[in-house]
Amino acid sequence: MHNGLIELGEVPREPPPVVDDPRPPLSGRVLLGALSLLLLPLLAAGGHRVPPRPPTVIPARLGDTTYVADGRLFVVGAGPELRGSEVRNRIVGTYSLPEAKLLSLTTVAVSGRIYDVRQAGNTVVVAYQINADGAQAVVALTAGTDRALWRRAGGLIAVSAADRLVLLDTPEAETGVDLTAGTDRWSVPQQAGGGVTEAGWADGYPRWLVSTTGAGRLETRDARTATVLASTAVPVSAGASEAVGDLVLSGIGPAGLTAYHLPDLTRRWRSDVDLSQSWTRTACGAAICAFRPEQGVTVLDPATGRRLWTAERWTFAEPAGPYLIATVAERGRGDPQQWILDTATGRVLGDFGPWQALGPGPSPGLLYGKRDTPGAYVVWYGVLDPRTRQPSILGAAQQVSTDCRVAPDVLICRLVDASVAVWRLR
């Protein structure tokens, strides 16, 4: 359900057969009857009224990858071969959303796997792995060309088109780099015993940088200028710090944690809850969720730090209005994929049956979702309402071979012939 960056991955290398079926063909009347039986319960539950628009199909090949960011779809495929070199050319196709109209084809030379693509104005920013050791680099190019503007070692965090700024992360510092020149505008050092984290994300870019030092200082900075906004002392022996919503949780360890408000670092509360072994701590609407491997979730009240509830059953949960949409740790055949929980108590309110929530829907509190048809390469898609637990069906995606994802107002799926299909959801 995460919004933002999407990688759909490869399709199966052996698409399902479409010929040489030993079974006799079904007549149109039989097919119509079977389809009616399938549709009746679905349409009764969802109220499908208007035939959906056909998808826009983008040509792609096996091994091509797909990303979504900045209101665009990027399809990355192989480019002209460079003989005698470990460097490979890749072609980045940029498409507008929701129209799926081709905007540019950009050629980029990289030495490893591309893991992120962004665009700001006429500049395409590509992040890739340098080698098998996991080292990363970022290159900026003029869209529609093979002209590299600059290339830097480091990981890509975010791009601000309005500020023409690229935020990079290296072991030494987080750095604000000029989009077209590639020069440093500012740098925030990664100090020994501390670290830098991003907070207050909006429109794909953080509002603040939160840094901690081994010397016992907690600071917030403007993420566009690196100007210090606030600073406060914390215990030198404090554990990790992590930004969650409008709070920074400091000193996370077996003895508990302390929460400070962002960006002014006003102390809000102290809790004795141990979140030190949690693999992620995130805002869950009106709560803080912390997830531990094979130990479920712990949920805190962000206003007081009080433990609201814990449950070993759930591996992850995300907010949808006043509810949480939770994924179960162990699922039997035919069991629902996701469940609706009361955020404040963890009480199970219901489930979506065979439907899976994919991401934010057309209005607050609603979700886009899908229902797979096993063996048929058909995916039903629609709008899910956590309050009623009922789908409103928008249509059916045909010949789908791999996972589907939603971006604002579109459904993106990989098809059995390796192409990419984009359905408009509004």
Number of C-alpha atoms within 10 A of each C-alpha: 18 12 15 15 17 21 17 18 15 17 22 15 11 8 13 14 8 6 6 6 8 6 6 6 9 9 9 9 9 11 12 12 12 11 11 13 11 11 13 11 11 17 16 12 14 17 14 17 11 9 9 16 12 13 19 16 16 17 11 19 15 16 15 21 23 26 20 26 18 18 14 22 28 26 22 24 18 17 15 11 11 11 8 6 8 10 15 17 18 21 22 26 20 26 20 15 20 20 14 21 14 15 14 18 18 21 24 24 18 20 16 19 16 18 17 21 27 26 22 19 11 13 20 25 27 22 25 23 20 19 12 10 7 11 14 22 24 23 21 25 23 18 23 18 14 16 14 18 16 16 15 16 17 23 20 25 17 19 24 19 18 8 12 17 22 27 23 21 22 16 11 14 17 26 23 25 20 17 25 20 11 17 13 13 14 17 17 20 17 19 16 11 14 18 22 22 18 21 23 17 13 8 10 16 19 20 17 25 24 27 22 27 19 17 15 15 15 24 20 27 21 16 22 20 14 18 14 15 16 16 18 15 12 17 13 13 12 18 19 16 23 23 23 22 19 16 24 25 21 22 21 23 18 13 14 19 24 20 27 20 17 21 23 15 19 14 14 15 16 16 16 15 17 14 20 19 14 17 10 15 20 17 19 24 17 18 22 22 27 23 24 19 13 11 16 18 25 23 25 23 16 23 13 12 21 15 16 16 16 18 13 15 15 22 18 19 24 20 21 23 18 15 23 26 26 22 19 17 14 10 11 7 5 8 12 17 18 23 23 24 22 14 27 16 11 19 11 14 15 17 21 22 16 14 22 23 27 21 21 24 22 14 9 9 16 18 22 31 29 26 19 19 13 8 8 12 16 16 22 17 26 23 24 27 18 25 15 11 16 19 27 20 25 25 20 20 24 16 18 24 23 18 16 23 24 27 28 19 15 20 23 24 27 26 23 21 19 23 18 23 24 25 24 21 21 11
